[in-house]
Amino acid sequence: MKHVSRHFLSSITVSAALLGLLSTAQCGGSTTTSPSSNTAVASVTLTPASVTVGASGQGTVTLSAAAPAAGATVTLASSNAAVATVPATLNVPSGSSSATFTINAVGPGSASITASMGGSSSQSPVLTVGARAALAAITMASTSVVGGDVLIGTATLSAAAPAGGAVVTLSGSDPVTLPPSVTVLAGSTTATFSAMTRPVGGMTSTTITGSYAGGSVAVVFSVTPPTVATASFGVTGATESETCALSNSGNTLNCTFNGSTSTAPAPIVAWDWTYGVATTVSQTTTGPVLSMPAVNCSLIPAPPLPAAPADQWFTMTVTLRVHDSLGNVSAVATNRIVRLFPDHNCGF
């Protein structure tokens, strides 16, 4: 009996030792997994906190500690999927304590985003989703403008323009000339543009239309005739502006005077021109354009040409005064910088 008892006791001792080793191994395994069990969701933040329908934002999940070797999987949920949607899960890489995800704005309203992991969770601040920007109005700085002047217009959106801006298409009818479009910068709600007008003989109503995102709005304003006569003209040579040249042995001035930009309360019936260097020629036309006028060599001084820097031409003065059918007469418009080239005529 004593022999048997010793053998039995010895077996019990070995078994106890084995159980102790197993217990130690199990405790060691528990220690290696403890960091992951201690990691929790600390916060959820949004950038920005307000977006428009069709836009996207960014969310950031922050953990209380770095993710373990296998990373950390976070479950995401939106409180209102009709307003904003998010991915079902987010992986925080090993060693990182945060990761970002995309939020898609699908409808106007508000929603919060919840991140959950291993029994811990955190909710973001409220995300506000506004309606998609639309073209709300096209307005002009004035309800009327004198023909020939510039009027400033404004395109206004119902909400801030999205990333990349909002391109509003513009169109108008004579007597207005417009740029093809105006861009409302991202985050802004307005943009301005210039409407050019031409002189008119009587009050003319015109419409400017703006179009964006499938919607259009229009504004009507008046272009009125001028209240006083105003002379305005340009000089164009064979190859460049502000230039004339003698031709035909000095009997013709090779250039064109164009007074079509002149304005008056009534139709203009006479354009009074003067031009010359040594002597002055006066001429009245019944139309706004005087082309290739007849002159002679007395128009310019005798040779030689002036000293440098004007060693190739003379400086000619050109003036214009206009008369309209109501008797209105403009002040004299003067251009003193027209270059006149002898061009091997009149002894040069």
C-alpha positions as CSV (number, residue, x, y, z in Angstrom):
1,M,0.0,0.0,0.0
2,K,2.8,2.4,0.8
3,H,4.5,1.7,-2.6
4,V,1.2,2.3,-4.4
5,S,0.5,5.5,-2.5
6,R,4.0,7.0,-3.4
7,H,3.4,6.3,-7.1
8,F,-0.1,7.8,-6.9
9,L,1.3,10.9,-5.1
10,S,4.1,11.2,-7.7
11,S,1.5,11.3,-10.5
12,I,-0.5,13.9,-8.8
13,T,2.6,16.1,-8.4
14,V,3.5,15.8,-12.1
15,S,-0.1,16.7,-13.1
16,A,-0.1,19.7,-10.8
17,A,3.2,20.8,-12.4
18,L,1.7,20.5,-15.9
19,L,-1.4,22.4,-14.9
20,G,0.8,25.2,-13.5
21,L,2.8,25.5,-16.8
22,L,-0.5,25.6,-18.8
23,S,-1.8,28.3,-16.5
24,T,1.4,30.3,-16.9
25,A,1.2,30.0,-20.7
26,Q,-2.4,31.1,-20.7
27,C,-1.6,34.2,-18.6
28,G,1.2,35.1,-20.9
29,G,-1.2,35.0,-24.0
30,S,-3.6,37.3,-22.2
31,T,-0.9,39.8,-21.5
32,T,0.0,40.2,-25.3
33,T,-3.6,41.0,-26.3
34,S,-4.3,43.5,-23.6
35,P,-3.2,46.6,-25.5
36,S,-6.0,46.0,-28.1
37,S,-8.6,45.5,-25.5
38,N,-7.6,48.8,-23.9
39,T,-7.9,50.8,-27.1
40,A,-11.2,52.7,-27.5
41,V,-12.9,55.4,-29.7
42,A,-12.0,58.8,-28.2
43,S,-13.6,61.2,-30.6
44,V,-15.1,61.9,-34.1
45,T,-14.5,65.3,-35.7
46,L,-15.8,66.7,-39.0
47,T,-14.2,69.0,-41.6
48,P,-16.1,71.1,-42.5
49,A,-19.2,71.1,-40.3
50,S,-21.4,72.5,-43.1
51,V,-21.6,71.4,-46.7
52,T,-24.1,71.6,-49.6
53,V,-25.9,68.7,-51.3
54,G,-23.6,66.8,-53.7
55,A,-20.5,67.9,-51.9
56,S,-18.3,65.8,-49.6
57,G,-16.7,66.4,-46.2
58,Q,-14.1,64.5,-44.1
59,G,-14.4,62.8,-40.8
60,T,-11.6,61.8,-38.5
61,V,-11.8,59.1,-35.9
62,T,-9.3,59.3,-33.0
63,L,-8.5,56.4,-30.7
64,S,-7.5,56.5,-27.1
65,A,-4.2,54.7,-28.0
66,A,-2.3,53.5,-31.0
67,A,-4.0,50.6,-32.9
68,P,-2.5,47.1,-32.3
69,A,-0.4,45.1,-34.9
70,A,-3.5,44.0,-36.8
71,G,-5.0,47.5,-36.9
72,A,-8.3,48.5,-35.5
73,T,-11.7,48.3,-37.3
74,V,-14.1,51.0,-36.4
75,T,-17.8,50.8,-37.3
76,L,-19.3,54.0,-38.7
77,A,-23.0,55.1,-38.8
78,S,-24.9,58.2,-39.9
79,S,-27.9,59.3,-37.8
80,N,-29.7,60.3,-41.0
81,A,-28.7,58.5,-44.1
82,A,-31.0,60.7,-46.2
83,V,-28.8,63.6,-45.3
84,A,-25.3,62.1,-45.2
85,T,-23.7,58.7,-45.8
86,V,-20.4,57.2,-44.6
87,P,-18.5,53.9,-45.1
88,A,-19.7,51.0,-43.0
89,T,-16.2,50.5,-41.4
90,L,-12.9,52.3,-41.1
91,N,-9.5,50.7,-40.6
92,V,-7.1,52.5,-38.3
93,P,-3.6,51.2,-39.4
94,S,-1.3,49.6,-36.9
95,G,0.6,52.1,-34.8
96,S,-1.8,55.0,-35.7
97,S,-4.2,56.6,-33.4
98,S,-6.5,58.2,-36.0
99,A,-7.8,57.7,-39.6
100,T,-10.0,59.7,-41.9
101,F,-13.1,58.8,-43.9
102,T,-15.3,60.6,-46.5
103,I,-18.8,61.9,-45.8
104,N,-21.2,62.3,-48.8
105,A,-23.9,64.9,-48.5
106,V,-27.0,63.6,-50.2
107,G,-29.9,65.8,-48.9
108,P,-30.5,69.0,-47.0
109,G,-30.8,68.6,-43.2
110,S,-28.5,67.6,-40.3
111,A,-26.9,64.4,-39.2
112,S,-24.3,63.1,-36.7
113,I,-21.7,60.4,-37.3
114,T,-21.1,57.7,-34.7
115,A,-17.9,55.6,-34.5
116,S,-18.0,52.4,-32.5
117,M,-15.3,49.8,-31.6
118,G,-15.2,47.0,-29.0
119,G,-18.0,48.4,-26.9
120,S,-16.8,52.0,-27.0
121,S,-18.3,54.8,-29.2
122,S,-18.3,58.5,-29.8
123,Q,-20.6,60.8,-31.7
124,S,-19.5,63.7,-33.9
125,P,-20.9,67.3,-33.8
126,V,-23.9,67.9,-36.0
127,L,-23.2,68.1,-39.7
128,T,-25.4,70.6,-41.6
129,V,-26.1,69.9,-45.2
130,G,-27.5,72.9,-47.2
131,A,-29.4,72.8,-50.4
132,R,-27.4,72.8,-53.7
133,A,-26.5,76.3,-54.9
134,A,-28.8,77.6,-57.6
135,L,-28.9,80.9,-59.5
136,A,-31.1,83.2,-57.5
137,A,-30.8,86.5,-59.3
138,I,-29.2,88.6,-62.0
139,T,-29.2,92.3,-61.0
140,M,-27.8,95.5,-62.6
141,A,-26.4,98.5,-60.8
142,S,-29.0,100.7,-62.4
143,T,-32.3,100.3,-64.2
144,S,-31.1,102.3,-67.1
145,V,-27.8,103.3,-68.8
146,V,-26.8,105.8,-71.4
147,G,-25.9,104.0,-74.6
148,G,-22.1,103.8,-75.0
149,D,-21.6,103.4,-71.2
150,V,-20.8,100.3,-69.1
151,L,-23.2,98.9,-66.6
152,I,-22.1,96.5,-63.8
153,G,-24.2,93.4,-63.2
154,T,-24.2,90.9,-60.4
155,A,-24.9,87.1,-60.4
156,T,-26.2,85.9,-57.1
157,L,-26.5,82.2,-56.0
158,S,-28.9,80.8,-53.4
159,A,-26.0,79.2,-51.5
160,A,-22.2,79.2,-51.5
161,A,-20.6,78.0,-54.7
162,P,-19.1,74.5,-54.5
163,A,-15.4,73.6,-54.8
164,G,-14.2,74.8,-58.2
165,G,-16.7,77.6,-58.3
166,A,-19.9,78.1,-60.2
167,V,-19.8,79.2,-63.8
168,V,-22.9,81.3,-64.7
169,T,-23.6,81.5,-68.4
170,L,-24.6,85.0,-69.6
171,S,-26.6,86.1,-72.7
172,G,-28.1,89.4,-73.9
173,S,-29.5,91.1,-76.9
174,D,-28.5,94.2,-78.8
175,P,-27.6,97.0,-77.8
176,V,-25.7,95.1,-75.0
177,T,-22.5,93.1,-75.3
178,L,-21.6,90.7,-72.5
179,P,-18.9,88.2,-71.5
180,P,-20.0,84.6,-72.2
181,S,-19.9,83.7,-68.5
182,V,-19.0,84.8,-65.0
183,T,-17.6,82.6,-62.3
184,V,-18.7,82.7,-58.6
185,L,-15.7,81.6,-56.6
186,A,-15.9,78.6,-54.3
187,G,-17.5,79.6,-51.0
188,S,-18.9,82.9,-52.4
189,T,-22.4,83.6,-53.4
190,T,-21.9,86.6,-55.8
191,A,-19.8,87.6,-58.8
192,T,-19.9,90.8,-60.9
193,F,-19.6,91.4,-64.7
194,S,-19.5,94.3,-67.1
195,A,-22.3,95.0,-69.6
196,M,-21.1,97.1,-72.6
197,T,-23.7,99.1,-74.4
198,R,-23.7,100.9,-77.7
199,P,-25.2,104.4,-78.5
200,V,-28.9,104.3,-79.3
201,G,-31.3,106.8,-81.0
202,G,-34.1,106.2,-78.6
203,M,-34.8,104.4,-75.3
204,T,-34.4,100.6,-75.8
205,S,-35.3,97.9,-73.4
206,T,-32.9,94.9,-73.3
207,T,-32.7,91.6,-71.3
208,I,-29.8,89.9,-69.7
209,T,-30.2,86.2,-68.9
210,G,-28.0,84.1,-66.6
211,S,-28.1,80.3,-66.5
212,Y,-26.6,77.8,-64.0
213,A,-27.3,74.2,-62.9
214,G,-30.3,73.9,-65.2
215,G,-32.0,77.1,-64.0
216,S,-32.2,80.6,-65.6
217,V,-33.1,84.1,-64.4
218,A,-33.3,87.3,-66.3
219,V,-33.2,91.1,-65.7
220,V,-34.6,93.9,-67.9
221,F,-33.1,97.4,-68.1
222,S,-33.2,100.3,-70.5
223,V,-30.5,101.8,-72.7
224,T,-31.2,105.5,-73.3
225,P,-29.8,108.0,-75.8
226,P,-27.3,110.5,-74.5
227,T,-28.4,113.8,-73.0
228,V,-25.6,115.8,-74.6
229,A,-23.7,115.5,-77.9
230,T,-20.2,114.0,-77.4
231,A,-17.6,113.7,-80.2
232,S,-15.4,110.6,-80.2
233,F,-13.2,109.1,-82.9
234,G,-10.2,107.0,-83.8
235,V,-7.5,107.2,-86.5
236,T,-6.4,104.0,-88.3
237,G,-3.6,103.8,-90.8
238,A,-2.7,101.1,-93.4
239,T,-1.0,98.9,-90.8
240,E,-1.6,100.4,-87.4
241,S,-3.6,102.9,-85.4
242,E,-2.8,106.6,-84.8
243,T,-0.9,106.6,-88.1
244,C,-1.3,108.4,-91.5
245,A,1.0,108.5,-94.5
246,L,1.1,110.8,-97.6
247,S,0.5,109.1,-100.9
248,N,-0.2,110.0,-104.5
249,S,2.6,112.5,-104.6
250,G,1.4,114.1,-101.4
251,N,-2.2,114.6,-102.6
252,T,-3.8,111.9,-100.5
253,L,-3.7,111.1,-96.8
254,N,-3.6,107.3,-96.5
255,C,-5.6,106.8,-93.3
256,T,-9.2,106.7,-92.0
257,F,-10.9,109.0,-89.4
258,N,-13.8,107.2,-87.8
259,G,-16.3,109.1,-85.6
260,S,-18.9,106.4,-85.3
261,T,-18.4,106.2,-81.5
262,S,-19.8,109.8,-81.2
263,T,-23.1,110.2,-79.4
264,A,-25.9,112.8,-79.3
265,P,-29.5,113.0,-78.1
266,A,-30.8,112.9,-81.7
267,P,-29.2,111.4,-84.8
268,I,-25.9,113.0,-85.8
269,V,-26.1,114.8,-89.1
270,A,-22.7,116.4,-89.4
271,W,-19.1,115.6,-88.5
272,D,-16.7,118.6,-88.6
273,W,-13.0,117.4,-89.0
274,T,-9.8,119.4,-88.9
275,Y,-6.3,117.9,-89.4
276,G,-2.8,119.1,-90.2
277,V,0.8,119.9,-89.2
278,A,2.1,123.1,-90.9
279,T,-1.4,124.0,-92.1
280,T,-4.9,122.8,-91.1
281,V,-7.5,121.3,-93.4
282,S,-11.2,121.6,-92.4
283,Q,-13.8,119.2,-93.8
284,T,-17.4,118.3,-92.9
285,T,-18.9,114.9,-93.6
286,T,-22.5,113.7,-93.4
287,G,-21.3,110.3,-92.2
288,P,-19.0,109.3,-89.4
289,V,-16.1,108.0,-91.6
290,L,-13.6,110.1,-93.5
291,S,-11.2,107.9,-95.5
292,M,-8.3,108.8,-97.7
293,P,-8.9,112.6,-97.6
294,A,-7.5,114.8,-100.4
295,V,-4.6,117.1,-99.2
296,N,-1.5,118.7,-100.6
297,C,2.1,119.2,-99.6
298,S,1.4,122.4,-97.7
299,L,-0.1,120.1,-95.0
300,I,3.4,119.5,-93.7
301,P,6.6,121.6,-93.3
302,A,9.2,121.6,-96.0
303,P,12.2,119.2,-95.7
304,P,14.0,118.1,-93.7
305,L,12.2,115.9,-91.2
306,P,12.3,117.0,-87.5
307,A,15.3,115.9,-85.4
308,A,15.2,112.8,-83.3
309,P,13.3,111.2,-81.7
310,A,10.6,112.1,-84.3
311,D,13.0,111.6,-87.2
312,Q,10.7,109.7,-89.4
313,W,7.4,111.4,-89.1
314,F,5.6,114.6,-88.2
315,T,3.1,114.8,-85.3
316,M,-0.4,115.7,-86.6
317,T,-3.4,117.0,-84.7
318,V,-6.9,115.8,-85.6
319,T,-10.1,117.2,-84.1
320,L,-13.8,116.4,-84.4
321,R,-17.0,118.2,-83.5
322,V,-20.5,116.7,-84.1
323,H,-24.0,118.2,-84.7
324,D,-27.3,116.3,-84.2
325,S,-30.7,116.9,-85.9
326,L,-32.0,118.8,-82.8
327,G,-29.2,121.4,-83.0
328,N,-27.1,119.9,-80.3
329,V,-23.3,120.5,-80.8
330,S,-20.6,118.6,-79.1
331,A,-17.4,119.9,-77.6
332,V,-14.3,119.4,-79.7
333,A,-12.5,116.1,-79.3
334,T,-8.8,116.3,-80.1
335,N,-6.1,113.7,-80.8
336,R,-2.6,115.3,-80.8
337,I,-0.5,112.1,-81.2
338,V,-1.2,111.0,-84.8
339,R,2.0,110.2,-86.6
340,L,2.2,111.5,-90.2
341,F,4.8,109.8,-92.5
342,P,5.9,111.8,-95.6
343,D,6.7,108.4,-97.2
344,H,9.0,109.8,-99.9
345,N,6.4,112.5,-101.0
346,C,6.7,116.3,-101.1
347,G,10.5,116.3,-101.4
348,F,11.3,113.9,-98.6
